């Protein structure tokens, strides 16, 4: 009897879920179809852009992406340095732990932060 009741509950839950999904798709399909614009292939939609304009946009986007990557690398280096300093402090309290991984983390994090910071400073001062 319990098995039958459990099966009936599962069937009701599945049916209710299917009805809700169907209703949501009906509601949102009307809103989505209202947003679709008509496309006329005989019109120029590029607004006079040429290949050179697109390449300039790609160049600008790649420069901005490189700047973001450099800044994230420098920020990650500062985080690694902070975590390594915390591990060194913790290892100095506990004489059981060896602080070798913290020392390596300090060098790697310092290099990441230093190189990233120098590249960012050079980019802002030399290239403008």
JOQUITA-V638122 format. One line per field, one symbol per residue. phi: phi as a letter, one per 30 degrees, with the letter a starting at -180 (. if undefined). psi: psi as a letter, one per 40 degrees, with the letter a starting at -180 (. if undefined). burial: b if it has 9 or more other C-alpha atoms within 8 Angstrom, else e. A space follows every 10 residues. Layout:
phi: ???
psi: ???
burial: ???
This chain:
phi: .ddddddddd dddddddddd dddddddddd ddddddddcc ddcdcdhidc dddddddddd dddddddddd dddddddddd dddddddddd dddcdddcdd dddddddddd dddddddddd ddddcddi
psi: dddddddddd dddddddddd dddddddddd ddddehihhh eeiheefeii dddddddddd dddddddddd dddddddddd dddddddddd dddhedihfd dddddddddd dddddddddd dddddde.
burial: eeeeeeeeee eeeeeeeeee eeeeeeeeee eeeeeeeeee eeeeeeeeee eeebeeeeee eeeeeebeeb bebbbbbbbb bebbbebbee beeeeeeebe ebbebbebbb bbbbbbbebb ebbeeeee
